[in-house]
Amino acid sequence: MYDSPNNPCPVIAKRAQEHRDATIAAVRPPLPDFDGLPQDSSQVPKFILTPEEIAITESDPADLVSKLTSGAILSRTVTVAFLRRAALAQKLTNCVTELLPVAALERSAKLDRYFMENGRPTGPLHGLPISIQEMIGIKGLTQNAGYMAWHDRIAAENAHIIDILIKAGAVLYARTTQPQTQLQLETSNNYFGDTVNPFNRKLTAGGSPGGEGALIGMRGSCLGLGTEFGGSLRSPAANNGLYGFKPTSLRLPTGGFMASMLAQEGIVPVVGPLSTSLEGVKLIMQTVLDSQPWDIQPSLVPIPWRTESQLERLPSGEKCLKVGVMFDDGVVMPHPPVLRAIKTVADALTGVKGIELVMWKPYRHDWAWEITSSLFFCDGAKEVTEDLLALSEPEPVLPLAADLIRLTNGGTVNSMWDWIKKRDVYRGEYAQLWRDVDVLLCPAGPSAAPLIGTAKYYGYSSQWNLLDYPAVVAPVTKVDPKIDTADPNYQPRNVKDKENHELYNAQEYEAAPVSIQLVAKRFQDEKLIEAMDLIKEKVGLPFASFT
């Protein structure tokens, strides 16, 4: 892997792994090591943790907050449970860069004392453990964002959103893995290797916050933060049977993050929540926006989280919802389990009072990807390449990162302006087609969690980054080889479609979570979450258990 014995990367990686392992070993009571790892790791914690720890870690975060803020349970008890399950998750899926047992237990004890002395919580997240993607800065801790050359970067201050969570009473206890360059739908880097899927270790946990996806999928966390630029927050949510929300850009604060191209404006990066429940998503959004983050980061749009209903109602009182249904984007046909999930939900909504379904014809999604990929690297990938080459001897560029960098188109200010003009024309055309549709039901990706090393098609997620539409992912079912059989007569449309089609073997994807995606127009974030809530209620999602 390394061309020279003097390459510093192995030493840097060894140091990072030893530090991570030491933080895992510090968790008490200690967790066992494993001689061999099962293909499906999701059930392992139930044979090791106590019944109380299982009950706590599999609780809805909103229920936990209710107990914590009423004094019905101690923060220390909850924190110990999540530390132990997070340590197990790391041993099983390779999802953690470090645990913070000392700081987390000190923090939880302090919060418990405050409640006992004052009879009230410190804030809306009082005592709740929350996990964080590593590139989101926590004062005094590393912030390498997946680059080996950044191994010694230390956050001088907390990221703005971290300060908000701490003030709201959260306990920070786990930091999670991310891919080289961040710009991938898998999580693999030269520090730790691959983060694998809890339900099937042949498959990826997604990326860029794939560590968050695997950790929360293992119920080593119930609520976490991750970032995305082309779908990389929704990818881990979909792959691990979770709820993941990409808000409209400039709603949540991003100050204090570490990544290449932080000033990118062609496609604006965002931060958002991943959770075991939709209530967890709402909890983060309301908590952060109630703090009025635009007072600190003036580039943010000053829109509070709107708790009043955003949907119209029939005279009889039922909520109204017009749902566009898109089975595929006209470029890459999704695998059979994905199509089954969309069809099952659409069929269940048919005939529900107040809900109207219309078929959605995708509009030039191939052209959208050309615009998006051109805007990913407006500098011709100069900054990313420099960051990869910054060591005395460069770190190896991993295959998926190299594939994406090769897509670069342009590299001048004039070319950037040209692509932004094309983006804005396309946004206008798409808005005209949207008209009175409230939300669009569509695939979260072209497959269930992809086989490791194969997540190359961004179109089902990056489409909504280009348009800057909010999007939420929700779990539906799992791959079932008995019914999710391939169509032997399918004729691929193009090279990308052929590549995706040939990847499918139902047995390889067995037990992988299958999700749907719901999309709304810009700044209709609250309407989108309410619509997903309504669909969950009417349909009874999910149809499978993910615990």
N, C-alpha and C positions, 0 to 999 in steps of 0.2 A: 504493500500500500504506500509505503514511504520510499522515495527515491534515494534518500541519503540517511546514513546512520546518525547524522547530526541534526536531522529534522527535529524541532522542539515539540512537535505535536504529541508524540507518545508520552512525553514527560508531563505535558500540560493535561492531557486526558487522564493519566494515572492519578495526578494530584486531585483533579475534580472528582473522580470516582471514589478515591479514598475519603475525601471530605464528605461526599454524599453518604457513603457506607457508615461513616462514623456517626452521622446524625441519625441514621436508621437504628444503629446499635444502641443509641442513647435512649430510645423509646422504652418505657417501662409500663407493665411487664414486657420482657423481650419476646420477640416473635421467632418462630423456627425458620431455619433455612430449608430449601427443598432440593432433593437429589435429582428429581426430574419434574418437568413442568407439564401440566395437562394442556390439551388443545383449548379447552374451555376452562378459563380460570375463575369465572364469575362466581362459582359456588364455593370455592375454597375457603373464604373467610368464615363461612357458617360452621365449618368443622374446627375452627381455631378460636374464634372470639367468644366472649360470654354472651348469653342471651340478652343481657342489658345492652352490651355494646352493639349487637346486631340490631336491636330495636332502635337505638339512637341513630346509628349511621344509615338506616334505611327509612328514617322519618322524612317527611316533607319539610323543607327548610322553613316554610311558613309556620308549621306546627311546632317546630323546635323553637323558633323565635317567640311564639306565644307562650311556651313553657318557660323559656329563659327570662322573658320580660315580666312574667308574673311571679317569678321565684319558685316555680314548681320543680325546677331542675337546676343544678349548679353548672356554671360554665366549665369548671374544671372537669366535671364528670363527662360532659360532652366533648371537650377538647381531648381528653385521654382516649376516648373511644375513636375519634377520628384520627388521632396520631397513630394508634395501633392499626387501624384499617388502612391508613395511607402507607404505613411501613409494609404491610402485606401486599398492597397494590404495587409498590415498587419492586418487590421481590418477584412478582408474577408478570408484570408488564413493562418494567423499565421506564417509568413515567415521571420520576422525581429527580430534580437536581439537588435538592436538600430539604430536609424537614427542619423545623425550628422548635424543638421540644422545650428547651429551656425558656426561651422568650415567650412561647405560647402559654406555658403553664404559669409563668409569672403574671402574664397579662390576664389570664382567666381567673387566677386567685385574686388579683386586684379588682376585677369586675365583680366577683362574688362578694368581696368585702364591701364594695361601694353599695351593692344592693342591700346587704344586711344592715349597713349603717344608715342608709337613706330611705329604704323602703320603696325604691323606684329604680328603673333601669337607666343606664347612661344614654341610651339612644335606641333607635328602631332595630338595630342589629345586635343589641346587647348580648355579649357572650357567644355569638355564633362563629364557629370556625369557617374561614373562607380561604380557598387556595388561589394562587396567583401565578400566571405565566412569568417565567424568569425575567423577560425583557422589560417588565413593568417595574420601575425602580422602587426598592425599599432601602432606606438610608442605611449605609454601612455594609450592604451586601453586594455581591458580584452582580454584574449586569452585562453578560457577554453576548446575548441575543443570538447564540449559536455560532459565533465566529471565534475561532481559536485565537486570533490576534487580539481579541478583546478580553482575554482570560483574566487580566488584572484590573479591569475597569470596575470601580466601586461607585455605587450611587451616592452622591453627596447629600441628596435630600430624597424624601419620599416623592413619588409621583403624586400629582394632584389628587387623582382618584383614590390613592392609598390613604392620603390624609382624610378624605371624606369618609372612607370605610372605618378608619380608626376612631374618628370622632363619633361615628354612629354606633360604636361599641363592638366592632368585629374583632375577632382573634385571628391573626395571620399565623399560619402553622405549616404551610407546605408551598414550595415553589416547584414549578413543573417544566418539563422538557419542551423543546421547540426545535425546528429544523435549521440546518445551515441556510443562511440568507433570509430566513423566515418565509420566503415566497414559495412554499410547497404545500401540497395537499397530503403530505405524509410528514412524520417526525423522525428524522434521522440526522445525526450530526457526528462530528469527529470526536466529541467528548464522550458520548454514551452509546452510540450506535442507534438501533431501531427501537422505537416505542411501539409495542404490539397491542393488538386488540384483545380486550378481556374475554370476549366470547369465542374468539377463534384466532390463535396466535399466528396463523399463516397470513392474517390480514392486518392492514395498517389501522392504527388508531386515528389517523387523519393528521391534519396540520393546518396552520402552524401551531396552535395550542393543543397539539396532540397529547401532550402530557396531561393537560386538563381533561381532555376527553377520556383517556384511559383511567385516570384517577377517579373521576366522577362516575364513570361507567362501572368501576369496581366498588363504588360507594365509599371510597376513601375520602370523599368530599361530597357535599350536597350542593355546593354553590361555588363557582369560581369565575375568574375574569380571564378573557383571552382577547387577542387582537386579530384583525383580518384586513386583507387588501384585495383578495380575489376570491373569497369564499372560505378562507381558512379557519374561521370560527364555526361556521355551520357544518363544515366537513367533519370535525371531531364529534359534534353533536349528533349528526346523522349516523356516523359509523359506530357510535357507542350507545345508541338508544336513549339519547338525552334531548332536552330542550335547549336550543341555542338561538340567540337573537342578535342579528346585525341591525343596529339602529340606523336611521338616516345620519349621514356624516354631520359633524359639528353639533351633536347633541350631548355626547359624553366627553369629558375632558381627557386629553392625551398627553398633557405636559408631564415630562419626567420619564418618557419611554426611551428605549434604546433600539435603534435599527438603522439600516442604511436608508437613504432617501427620505428622511423624516419630513422634509419640506415638500414632498410630493403633493401636487394639487390636481394633476390630470385624473388620477383615481385617488380619492382621499381615504387614507386608512382610518379604521374605527376600532373602538374597543366595545366589548359587550359581554353579557353574562352567559354562562353555560350552567345548567342546573338539572337536577333530577325531577323538577316540576316546573310548570308554567308559573306557578305562584312564586317560585324562587326568582324567575326572570323579572316579574313585576316588582318584587321586593327590592332588587338591585336598582332597577330603573327609577322607582319612586324615591328611594333613599338618596341616590346620587343627585337627581334633578331637584329634589326638595332643598338641597344645599346651595342652590343657585350658583353652579360652577362657573357661569359666564362672568361673574364678578371678578374671578381670578384669571380666567382664560377668555379674554374679550372676543376672540374669534368664534366662540360658541354662540349658537342661536338661543336667545333667552326665552325658551318655551318650557314651562314647568310640565311635569308629568300630569296629564289630564285624567282624572279619575272618573269624571262623569261619562256616561255612555256616549259613544261616537257613532252608533248605528241608529238608523231610523227604525220606527216601529209601525206595525199595522194598527188599525183602529182597535183591534182586539187585544193588542198589547205585545204580540210576538215581534221579536227583532227581525229586521229585514236584512238580507245579505245576498248580493249578486256575485256569484263565484264563477270566474273563468276557469276552465279546466284545460290544462296543457299536458298531454301525455309524453310528448317529446319535442325537442327544439328544432327539428328539421335538419339537424346535423348529425347527431349521434343518438341512435335508438337505445333507450335504457334496457337493462337486463330484465328478464321476466319478473323477478320479485318486486322490482320498482314499479313496473307497469301494474302488477297485481295490487300493490298498495294504493296507487292512485285510483284504480277502477273500484276497489272495495269502498274507499271513502266516498267517491263520487256517487256510486250506486246507493250507498246508505243515506246520502243527502237528498237523493231524488225523491220528490214528493213531500219533503219536510216543509211544513207551513212557514212561509216567510223567506224561504231560501230558493233562489233561482239559479240554475246552472246554465252556462253557455260554453260552447266549445271555443277554445282560444287557438287561433292560428299564429304560430310564432313568426315574427317579422325580422327577417334578415339576421338571425342570430350568428351566422357565420361571419358577416360583416362586423357585427358587434365585437366578436372575439379579435378580429384584426385590429380594430380600434383599441381595444383593451390592451392587447399584448404590445402594441406600439407605445401606449402610454405607461406601461409598467416601467420601462427603462428609457425615459426621455433623454438621458445623458449617454445613450448608447451602452448602458451597463457599466459605465466608467467607475462609479462609486462602489458598486457591489464588487467589481473585479479588484479594485484597489484594496478593499477590506479583506478579500480572500487572500491577497498576495502580500499582506502587510507584515507577516513574520519574516525573519531572516531567511527561512526557507518556507515556501507557501504551503498551506494546508491543502490536502487533496480536495478537489471539487467533486462533490458527489453527483451521481448521474442525473437525478431529477433537477437539481440546481443547474447543472450544465445545460440540460434540455431547455429550461426556461430562459436562461441567459442567451441562448442561440436565437431566440425569437426577436431579439432587440432590433428595432427599426428606427433609424433616425440618428439622434445624437447631437442635434443643433437646436438652438432656440427657435429658429424658423420652423423646423419640422415639428417641434412640440406645439407651437401655435397652430400649425396646420391640422394636427391630430385633435387638438382641443376643439377647433371649429367643427371638425367632422363629428366629434362626440356630441356637441351641442345640437347639431342638425339631427342626428339620430335620436337624441333624447326628445326633441320636439315631435318627430315623426311617431315615436312610440307612444307619447302622451296623447296624441290625436287618436290613435287606435284604441287606447285604454277606455276613453270616454266614461261611461257610467258603471263600469265594473268596480266592485268594492275591493275584491282580493282575487289573486290568481293562485289556484292550486296546481302545483307542478312538482316534478322530481327534485330531490335535494342533490342528486348526482346521477351519473349514468349507470351506477351499480350500487349494491350494498357496499360495505367497507371493501375497498380494493385489495387485491393481493399485494403484499409488500413489494415496492419497486415499480408498480404499474399505474399509479394515480397521476395521469397525465392530462385528463380532459377537464378543463375548468368551466366550460360553458354554462352548466346549470347553476353555478354560483356566481361567477364573475359577471354574468349578464346584469345582475342587480347591483353590483358595485359600479359598473359603468353608468347605469341609470340613476344610481344613488337612491334606490328604492329600499325601504326597510324590508327585511325578510326574517321569518322565524321557521325553525325546523322542529318537528315533533315526531316521536316514535310511533310506529303503527304495528309492525309485526316482525317476524324473523324469517329468514330464508328457509324454505321447506323443499328439499330436493324431490319429494314425491309429487309436488304440484308445480314447482317452479322450473319446468322443463324448457329447454331451449327449442326454438322453432327451427327444424332442420332445413326448411325451405327459405329462410330469410336471406335476402340478397343485400349486402351492405351497400350504402350509398356512396361511400368515399373511403379514403385511407383511414381516417380517424374512426369512422364507424366500423370498419373491418377489424381494426385493432381491438376495439372494445368488445365487439361480438365474439371474437376468437378467445378472449379472456374467460368467457363464461363457461363454467362447469359447476353445476348446482352443488355437487358434493364438496367442492373446494370452499364454497361460501356457506356451508351448513351452519345454522344457528346465528348467522350474522344479523344484527338489527337492520330493519328496513324502515325508512322514514319518509315523510312528506315535507314539502316546503310550501309556505304560504307567503305571498308577496303583496304589498300595497304600494301606493304612490308615495312620493317624498313627503315627509313630515306627517304621515298618517300612521305613525308608529303605534299609538294607543288604539286606534281603530283596528289595526292588524292583530294586536294581542287579544283584543276583545273578540275579534272574528275567530281566532284560533280557539279561544275558550268556548265559544258557541258551537263550533264544529266538534270539539271534544265532547261536549255535553250531548249533542244530538246523535253522534255516531257511537259514543262509548269508547273512545280511544284511551290507551292503546289496546290492541287485541292480543298482546302477548305480555308476559311478565319479563322484566329486565333486572330482577333482583333474585 
